[in-house]
């Protein structure tokens, strides 16, 4: 884990209140060609919770409209469409100087008691340290049994183990949102022989167009989380993928889905 990168990410999630319903978040200090979409997802998640009085995020649907400029802060305007006894609905708009970067709709919910069941494939143990992967955008340890950087083709599935730090419950959902944006395009590329996500900008153009998350249970950091991903489709210059977030006991915590531009030269 890189402490500087982690502090940088946590700092981005400390949104500054502006006038009523608006917040300002600084951008990460990354050597990246545009604002990383996971940063926008994480800041949307944080802004929605603040606008809804701290309620837990249930779902977040984001449309990415244009590239964000690195080094420039992002303004988040929120509109609370409804705030009932247990549910809140919030519409969010992310702005930079050149215009709207992304829009999102969030639903938040007070945790309630009720029937509790799940049906998911069993979870094994995280791979050993020899399977550590260097994901420069993630400021904590990650491991994977399969290699997204190999040029050999394979099935469009990927399991990423990530040990997210415990930064408090209020930042857990934003950090999961941040992580979920990282490897779905790479998963969609796995069947393409001779190509990896590192070829973006040369052999193909890629950009996330929409991303949705659902949070099923409370999430805490400090231990391994499994992001289990599958991309069932790539067609018409786009790809689609989905994933589940489980803890090492196999408890399903969250799910997500993403559509992205995938245009080959």
C-alpha positions in Angstrom: 0.0 0.0 0.0 1.2 3.5 -0.8 0.4 5.8 2.1 0.7 8.9 -0.1 -1.8 7.6 -2.7 -4.2 6.5 0.1 -4.0 9.9 1.7 -4.6 11.5 -1.7 -7.7 9.3 -2.3 -9.1 9.9 1.2 -8.5 13.7 0.7 -10.6 13.6 -2.5 -13.5 12.1 -0.5 -13.4 15.0 2.0 -15.9 17.1 0.0 -16.1 20.8 0.9 -19.6 22.2 1.4 -20.4 25.2 -0.8 -23.9 26.7 -0.9 -26.8 24.5 0.1 -26.7 21.2 -1.8 -23.3 21.7 -3.5 -19.9 20.3 -2.7 -16.4 20.6 -4.1 -14.0 17.7 -4.4 -10.4 18.0 -5.5 -9.1 15.6 -8.1 -6.5 13.0 -7.4 -2.8 13.7 -8.1 -2.3 10.9 -10.6 -0.2 10.7 -13.7 -3.3 9.8 -15.8 -4.6 11.3 -19.0 -8.0 12.2 -17.5 -10.0 12.1 -14.3 -10.3 8.5 -13.4 -13.9 7.4 -13.5 -13.6 5.7 -10.1 -12.9 9.1 -8.5 -16.1 10.5 -9.9 -18.0 7.4 -8.7 -16.5 7.7 -5.2 -17.2 11.4 -5.0 -20.8 10.9 -6.3 -21.3 8.3 -3.5 -20.0 10.6 -0.9 -22.0 13.6 -2.1 -25.2 11.6 -2.2 -24.8 10.4 1.4 -24.0 14.0 2.6 -27.1 15.3 0.8 -29.3 12.6 2.3 -28.2 13.3 5.9 -25.8 10.3 6.1 -28.1 7.6 5.0 -26.5 4.5 3.5 -26.1 4.3 -0.3 -28.4 1.7 -1.9 -27.7 2.3 -5.5 -25.8 4.7 -7.8 -26.3 5.0 -11.5 -23.8 7.2 -13.3 -23.6 8.4 -16.9 -20.2 9.7 -18.0 -20.7 12.5 -20.5 -17.2 13.9 -21.2 -13.6 13.5 -20.0 -12.7 15.3 -16.7 -9.6 17.5 -16.6 -6.9 16.3 -14.2 -5.7 18.7 -11.6 -9.0 20.6 -11.6 -11.5 20.2 -8.8 -15.0 18.9 -9.4 -18.2 20.6 -8.3 -21.1 18.4 -7.3 -24.6 19.8 -7.3 -27.3 17.7 -5.6 -31.0 17.7 -5.8 -32.9 15.6 -3.1 -35.9 14.5 -5.1 -37.5 12.6 -2.2 -36.6 12.0 1.5 -39.1 9.6 3.1 -39.1 7.7 6.3 -36.5 5.1 5.1 -35.6 6.0 1.5 -34.0 9.1 -0.1 -33.5 9.8 -3.8 -30.8 12.2 -5.0 -29.9 13.5 -8.4 -26.3 14.7 -8.9 -24.4 16.7 -11.5 -20.6 16.8 -11.7 -19.1 20.0 -13.2 -15.8 21.3 -14.2 -14.9 24.6 -16.1 -15.6 23.0 -19.5 -19.1 21.8 -18.5 -20.9 18.8 -17.1 -18.6 15.8 -16.7 -21.1 13.2 -15.4 -24.6 12.9 -14.0 -25.9 10.4 -11.5 -29.0 9.2 -9.7 -28.6 7.8 -6.2 -31.0 6.0 -3.9 -30.3 5.7 -0.2 -31.9 3.6 2.5 -32.0 3.2 6.3 -30.7 -0.3 7.2 -33.7 -2.5 8.1 -34.2 -6.0 9.5 -35.8 -8.6 7.3 -35.3 -11.9 5.5 -31.6 -12.6 4.7 -30.5 -15.1 2.0 -28.2 -15.3 -0.9 -27.3 -17.6 -3.7 -23.7 -17.2 -4.9 -20.8 -19.4 -5.8 -18.5 -20.3 -2.8 -15.5 -18.1 -2.2 -12.0 -19.6 -1.8 -9.0 -18.2 -0.1 -7.2 -15.2 -1.6 -4.1 -16.1 -3.7 -0.7 -15.9 -2.0 1.6 -12.9 -2.1 3.3 -14.2 -5.3 0.0 -13.3 -7.1 0.2 -9.6 -6.1 -0.8 -7.3 -9.0 0.4 -3.8 -9.4 -2.7 -1.7 -10.1 -1.3 1.8 -10.0 -4.7 3.4 -9.4 -5.4 1.3 -6.3 -3.5 2.5 -3.2 -3.8 -0.8 -1.4 -2.7 -4.4 -1.9 -4.5 -6.5 -4.6 -4.0 -10.1 -5.9 -5.4 -12.1 -8.7 -5.0 -15.8 -9.8 -5.4 -14.9 -13.5 -3.4 -12.2 -15.3 -5.2 -9.4 -17.2 -1.9 -8.3 -18.7 -1.3 -11.5 -20.6 -1.6 -11.4 -24.4 -2.9 -15.0 -24.3 -6.7 -15.2 -24.8 -9.0 -16.6 -22.1 -12.6 -16.5 -20.9 -14.0 -13.0 -20.1 -13.9 -13.5 -16.4 -11.6 -12.1 -13.7 -11.4 -12.4 -9.9 -9.6 -9.5 -8.1 -8.9 -9.7 -4.4 -8.4 -6.3 -2.9 -7.5 -5.4 0.7 -9.3 -2.1 1.2 -8.2 -0.3 4.3 -10.6 0.5 7.1 -11.2 4.2 6.7 -14.6 4.2 8.4 -18.1 3.2 7.3 -18.8 6.5 5.6 -15.9 5.9 3.2 -16.4 2.2 2.6 -19.0 2.4 -0.1 -17.2 5.2 -2.0 -14.0 3.1 -1.9 -15.8 0.1 -3.3 -17.3 2.3 -6.0 -13.7 3.6 -6.8 -12.4 0.0 -7.1 -15.3 -1.3 -9.2 -14.4 0.9 -12.2 -10.9 -0.5 -12.7 -10.8 -3.8 -14.5 -14.1 -4.5 -16.3 -12.8 -3.3 -19.7 -9.8 -5.5 -19.2 -12.1 -8.5 -18.4 -14.0 -7.8 -21.7 -10.8 -7.9 -23.6 -9.6 -11.3 -22.3 -10.9 -13.3 -25.3 -9.0 -11.0 -27.7 -5.6 -12.6 -28.5 -2.6 -10.4 -28.4 -4.2 -7.5 -26.7 -4.6 -6.2 -23.1 -6.1 -3.1 -21.5 -2.6 -1.5 -21.7 -3.1 -1.2 -25.5 -5.8 1.5 -25.0 -5.1 4.5 -27.1 -3.1 2.5 -29.6 -5.0 -0.6 -30.8 -8.3 0.5 -29.5 -10.2 3.4 -27.8 -12.0 2.8 -24.6 -14.1 4.9 -22.2 -16.7 4.0 -19.6 -20.1 5.4 -20.7 -22.3 4.2 -17.7 -21.7 2.5 -14.4 -24.2 1.2 -11.8 -23.7 -0.1 -8.3 -26.0 -1.7 -5.8 -25.0 -2.0 -2.1 -26.7 -4.9 -0.4 -25.1 -5.0 3.1 -22.9 -2.9 5.3 -19.3 -2.8 4.1 -16.2 -2.4 6.3 -12.6 -2.3 5.3 -9.5 -3.8 6.8 -9.8 -7.3 5.2 -9.8 -8.9 1.8 -12.7 -8.3 -0.6 -13.3 -10.3 -3.8 -14.4 -8.6 -7.0 -15.8 -11.4 -9.1 -16.3 -10.2 -12.7 -17.8 -11.4 -16.0 -18.2 -9.7 -19.3 -21.0 -11.5 -21.3 -20.9 -9.2 -24.3 -18.8 -7.0 -26.6 -20.6 -5.7 -29.7 -21.1 -2.6 -31.9 -18.2 -0.8 -30.5 -19.2 -1.3 -26.9 -18.6 -3.9 -24.1 -20.7 -4.8 -21.1 -19.5 -6.3 -17.8 -20.8 -7.0 -14.3 -19.4 -8.0 -11.0 -20.1 -8.9 -7.4 -18.2 -7.8 -4.3 -17.9 -10.5 -1.6 -16.0 -10.7 1.7 -13.7 -13.7 2.4 -16.6 -15.4 4.2 -18.6 -15.4 0.9 -21.1 -12.8 2.0 -22.4 -10.8 -1.0 -21.9 -7.1 -0.2 -22.5 -5.2 -3.4 -22.9 -5.7 -7.2 -22.1 -3.5 -10.2 -22.5 -3.3 -14.0 -20.8 -1.2 -16.6 -21.1 -0.4 -20.3 -18.1 1.1 -22.1 -16.9 2.2 -25.5 -14.6 -0.3 -27.0 -13.7 0.8 -30.5 -10.9 -1.0 -32.3 -8.6 0.8 -34.8 
